[in-house]
Amino acid sequence: ARWYFALRSVDIHIPFTRVMGINFASLYACNFLPSQMGGDIVRLGALLRTKQDAGTVAASLVVDHTTGLLSMLLVVPLALPAIAEFSRNNPFAATDALPAVCLLGAAGGGWLQTLRGVLRSTWTALRVALRRPGEVLAAFAGSLVFMAGLFGSVQLLLLGLGESMSFWT
């Protein structure tokens, strides 16, 4: 739902069911393509096939990731006690691998001009999104609902495995 509202914030109006279908395909792609960018490439490609402007679609992805980041930052203070407890009990917890980086090559002579055009239209679409705080706030709320569902599912999974984890510690 977050990306649906992010799309609306940049004036792309696609049916909710179509957005969810694209989103599920992008989640599948995230499982085998490097980093989060794999899913973003799927979402970008799917909307480019519908003749949407590349910069505007990129702006929707920026709004989507920004609202996701802000909602995670809102939840981090609640998780700090649990992270501290986990780190004390698991000495290797702090050695997470760095996320993979996806480098996209550009072929052809006019790639720099194309990149400039995409960046220009992305900036324009972001300015449009900022004038629609209701849609951006709806994307933010969708992110919070998603996180509550995700964290609740993990809690149920842990309980089913016989593990207990306090919500606050």
Disulfide bonds with the S-S distance in Angstrom:
none
